[in-house]
């Protein structure tokens, strides 16, 4: 698998595989899987050549991190890149008060407590080190500083202010001391990424969607800012939560909800262009973000061995340059989106 070396400071940087592995599904997202199934999925990802693994305390309320522990103990620490997240602490609670009811299944009884303070960040790091059984992280992302999670722009801005006034300095200190190589934020919208990039010295963002075959508004200002400052982008959710994988069929999901009519129609047109060039929609969707210079890895997710192996097959598909040209000519992607000549 191809690698992309990222470096913006004089600290050696990091070498990402183009395909990363996101561990939210290993936290029993939407359905429960066994420890053995989770381990087999991780081993399959390794066999495909994946060497970048992202996790978070939220995923399965600690379950994803503890499942990664067993797997990572068998690997040389210098052979992979590891990121986790800060901004949430987990506290014990009654079963009916657990975070993620109906979303995460068969997890510890824990509820999230948002804490973007200096002490909160440091406590989160210590807890994650114990759950994962590692001695260091490569990247720490402040998790979910966005409207999607906090409900309103006002609430989001209050959390960003909290982070920038306190927790940010914990991450800055950890990077300056060489404890981590890089830090940034894992977010569901590009706008808070731009706010934080303008206010602080960010290295990387894990952006869920927001730069896909369907959405390129981040080209207006955020991605040019990242390129100017050498900020890397890990692109999660390249399928916009489903529709760019399934196609424009009834019941297809876009941003975790049933896709509206206009999205279904647009995807159907993109799918037709792909078919005319003997390419699957899912192949074009996975490859497209990687054309941008700031994107260091794409993380499509996977909860089964077959899904993980399929991701590698999809990534390796040969896509004719004429497809990208036609998508632009038909107004289905932006003309300024980077694609092969």
N, C-alpha and C positions, 0 to 999 in steps of 0.2 A: 504494500500500500504506500502511496506517495505521502511524503511528509512536508510540512511547511514550518520553516524555522521563523520564529517571531522574536524580535528583540527591539526594545526601545530605550533601555538603559544599559549601562556597562556592567551587566551582571550575568552574561552568558545567554540570557533568554531561555526559550523553551522550544522543543521540537514536537509539533502536533502531527498526528496522523490525520489525513483529510476526513476520515470517518471517526467520530468519537462515540463513546457509549454513555448514555444517560441512564442513571439507575432508578429513576422514579418507578418504572414497572416492577423492579425487584422489591419495592416496598409494598407489594400487593395492591398496586393501583388498579382499581376497577374489578380485580379478581385476585383471589389468594393463590399463590403458588408455594410449593414446598422449598425447603432449604436446598434440597438436592437439585430441583429444577433450576433454581436461581444460580447455583454453582455451575451447572451445565451451560447455562446461557452465557455466563461470564467466560468460561473456558472457550466456548464457541467464538465469542467476540475476539478473544486473544488469538485464536487460530486463524481468523480472517486477517490478522495484522493490526487490529486496533490496539493503540497504546495510549489513548487518552480516555480517562474515566472521570465522570462528573457525578457527584452525589450531593446530599444535603440532609440535615437533621429532619426536615419535614417529611422526606420520602419514607413512608411507613412509620413515621414517628420514631426514627432511630433504626428501623429494621433494615433499610437499604445499606446503611453504613456498617452494621454488624455483619450482614451477609458479604459485603466486600472484604471484611476482615479475613475471613477464611480463605478467600481467593488470593488476596494480595500477599498473604504470608508465604505463598509458594513462588512468588516472583521476586526478581532482583529489583530493588527500589529504584535504581537508576534506569530501568528499562521502560518506565511509563511515566506519564504526566497525570497528576491527581489534583482535582479541585473539589472543594466542598464550600458550604455557605454559612454565613453568620447573619444575625438579625432576629433569630427566633431561639428562645430557650424552651425546653420541654419540661413540664412539671406533671407529677402524678395526679390522677384525677379519677373520679368514678367512671365506670364504663359508658354511661349515657352522656358524659360531658367530654368525651374524647374528640379531639380534632379530626376532621375528615370522615365523619360517619357517612356511609354511602359512597365514599370515594376510595378510601383505603380500608382493607379488610384484614382481619386477624392480626392486628398490630398491638403493641403495648398500649395500655391505657394512659395516654399522655395528652395534654392540651398545650397548644402553642402559646407562648407569651412573647410578643414582639419586644425586642430590646436592641436598639441600635447604638447604645452607649458604649463608651470605652470598656467599662467593666463587663458589660454584656457580651461584647465581641470576644474579649479574652476568655470569659467563661465558656462561651460556645466553642472556641478553638480547643480548649482543654477537654471538654466532653467529647468532641468529635475525634480527637487524637485517641482517646480511650476506646471509643466504639470501633474505630477502624484499626487500632493496633499498629499504627505507623508512628514514625518519629517526626515526620514533617509533611507539610503540604507544599505543593508548587503554587497553587492559586487559591485565594479566598475571595468569594463573591458576597457582597451584601445582598441579601435575598429579598426580592419582591417589593422594592421601593417604587410602587406604581399604583395607578388608579385601580387596576384590575383587582388588587388585593385590599386596598385601603378605602375604596369606595368613592371618594371624591378627590378632586384636584387639591382642595384645601387640606384634606387629611394626608394626602400624599406629600404635599409640600412640608407639612409639619414633621413627617417622618424623615424626609430628606434633610431638613434643618437639623433634626436630632442627630442624624448620622454624620453630617458634615461638621457639626460642632463637637463631636465626641468620638464615636466609633471609627470614623475616618482616620483619626490620629492613631488609633490602635493598629489599624492595618498599615498605615504609613510607617510606624515604628517597627512592625514585624518585617516589612520589606527592607527598610534601611538597615536592620540588624542582620539581614540575610536569612531570616527564618523562613520567609516565603520569597518566591521570585517575583510574583505579580499579584495585584488585587484589582478589584473593580466591583461590578454589580451584576446580578442575574435578574433580568426584568422582562416584563411582558409587553412593554411599549418603548418605542425609541425616544420619546420626548423626555422622560426622566433621565435617560442616559445622557442626553445632550446637556441637561441642567447640571448633572454631576461632573461631566467632562469639562464644562466651563468653569466650575467652581473648585475643582480639585485636580490632582495629578493621577488620573486613572490610567491603568494599563490595559485592561481587557473588559469587555462586556459579554455576558452570555445573554443573547437576545432571542426570546422565544417568538418565532415568526417575524413579522414586520420587515423582512426582506426576502420575499419569495416570488414565485412566478405570478402570484396574485397581488402582491403588495410591494411597491417600491418607493413609497412616499419618503422613506428615510434617506433617499438620495438627495432630497431637497437641501438638507443642512447637516444631519447627524453623521452620515457616512463620510461626506467630505471632511468634516471636522476630525473624525477618527483617522482618516488617511493622512491628514495634515500633521497630526500629533503622534502618529505611529501606534495608535490604539488598535488592538486586535479585537475581532468579533468571533465568538463562538456562536454559531447559528443553530439554535434549537427549533424544533417544530417546523421543518421545511415543508411539510405537507399541510400546513394551516389546520392542524388537528384532524386531518383525515381526507378532505375532499381532493387534494392533489395526489393522493394515493389511490383512492377508490374511483375517482372520476365523478362526473356530474350525474350520479344516479339518485333516485328517490331515497331520502333519509341520509344523504351525505352530510357530514359535519364540517362546519367552518367556524373556527374559534370556539369550539366546545358546544356549539348549538347547531340545530338543523340549518343548513345553508339557505339563505334567502334566494328568491328567484333570480335576481340580477347576478349573484355569484354563480349560481348553477349555469346560467346562460354563458357567462364569461368563460367558465371552466370548460364547458362543452366546445366552445370555439378554440380554446387552447389545445384541447384534446384532439380536435379534428386536424389542426396543424401538425401535431406530433404524429398522428396516424399517417398523414400524407408523406412524412419523412421516415416512415418505418421505425418510429420511436415510441416507447410507452410514456404516458404522461408522468408516471412516477419517476422514470429515469431522468427526464428533463427537470423535474422539480428538485431532485436531489443534487443534480450537477449545477444548476443555475446559480445558487448563492456563492459557490466556490470560485466563480469568475471574478468576484470583487477582490481587490488586493488586500483589503482589511480582514477578510474572512479567513480564519486559520483552521477551522474545523466545522463540520456539520454533524449534528447529533440527532438522528432520526428516531432513536428509541427502539425497543424490542423486548418482548416478554417471553419469547420462545427461541429455541435453537434455530428453527427454520427461519424465523423472522430476521435473526441476526445474520445468518448466512445469506439470506436474500438481500439484505442491505448492501453487502459487498458486491454481489452480482449486479445489483442496480447501479452502484457507483461505477463499475467497470464498463458499463454499456458505452458503445461508440455512438456518438450523436453527431450528425452532419451539421456543419456550420450554417448551411442554408436554412435549417429550422429556426435558428435564432434570428436570422435576417428576416424571415417571413413573419415571425411573431412581432417584430418591431414594425415592419411595413404594414401589418394589419392593425396596428395600434393596441396589441394585446400585452406588450411590455413596453416600458419606457425606452425611448431612443437613446438615452444616456446611460442605460444599464450596461455595465461591462459584459461583453460576450466576445467569443472569437471572431476574428475578421471574416 
